[in-house]
Amino acid sequence: MEAVINQVNTVGLAVSGVTSPVWVTWLATINPALAAILTILGIVLTVLKIISFVNGGKE
């Protein structure tokens, strides 16, 4: 079951990695401040995912 969860997380990261630049580019033309906030949030969430993935791998 854990392998399935890891697979889903990996796919989710790949999908968000592909779609995020599109959304940020689209938002930047409309609201640059919001785009900047979402970019920072995305970076923070990605770092947290990596940390939880590393911690989960150790247990």
Backbone torsions as a table, in degrees:
resi	resn	phi	psi	omega
1	MET	NA	-39.8	-178.8
2	GLU	-64.1	-34.8	177.9
3	ALA	-63.0	-38.7	178.7
4	VAL	-64.3	-43.8	179.6
5	ILE	-61.9	-44.0	178.5
6	ASN	-62.0	-39.9	178.5
7	GLN	-61.2	-45.8	-180.0
8	VAL	-62.5	-43.6	178.7
9	ASN	-61.5	-41.9	179.7
10	THR	-63.4	-45.7	179.0
11	VAL	-63.6	-42.5	178.8
12	GLY	-59.9	-42.6	178.3
13	LEU	-64.5	-41.8	179.6
14	ALA	-63.3	-45.0	-179.6
15	VAL	-63.8	-46.0	-179.7
16	SER	-66.0	-32.9	177.5
17	GLY	-65.7	-33.0	179.8
18	VAL	-79.7	-41.9	-174.1
19	THR	-81.7	-30.0	-176.1
20	SER	-55.4	-49.0	-179.9
21	PRO	-58.8	-36.1	179.4
22	VAL	-64.4	-48.9	179.7
23	TRP	-62.3	-44.6	-177.7
24	VAL	-64.0	-41.7	178.7
25	THR	-63.3	-44.0	-179.8
26	TRP	-64.4	-44.7	-179.6
27	LEU	-67.3	-37.4	-176.8
28	ALA	-60.8	-30.5	178.9
29	THR	-74.1	-25.5	-177.5
30	ILE	-96.8	-49.7	-174.4
31	ASN	-145.7	89.7	-177.1
32	PRO	-57.8	-37.0	-178.7
33	ALA	-64.6	-44.2	179.2
34	LEU	-64.4	-40.3	178.2
35	ALA	-60.6	-41.5	179.7
36	ALA	-64.6	-43.4	179.5
37	ILE	-62.6	-45.0	-179.3
38	LEU	-65.5	-36.5	177.9
39	THR	-62.9	-45.9	179.0
40	ILE	-62.3	-43.9	177.8
41	LEU	-60.0	-43.2	179.4
42	GLY	-60.7	-42.1	179.0
43	ILE	-64.0	-45.3	180.0
44	VAL	-61.3	-45.7	-179.5
45	LEU	-63.5	-39.3	178.7
46	THR	-63.8	-44.0	178.5
47	VAL	-61.8	-43.8	179.0
48	LEU	-62.6	-39.6	178.3
49	LYS	-63.1	-43.1	180.0
50	ILE	-63.7	-43.8	179.6
51	ILE	-61.7	-46.4	-179.4
52	SER	-66.1	-34.2	178.2
53	PHE	-66.0	-44.4	179.3
54	VAL	-65.0	-45.8	179.2
55	ASN	-64.2	-40.2	178.8
56	GLY	-65.1	-33.2	180.0
57	GLY	-71.1	-26.8	-178.4
58	LYS	-77.8	-31.3	-174.5
59	GLU	-72.9	NA	NA
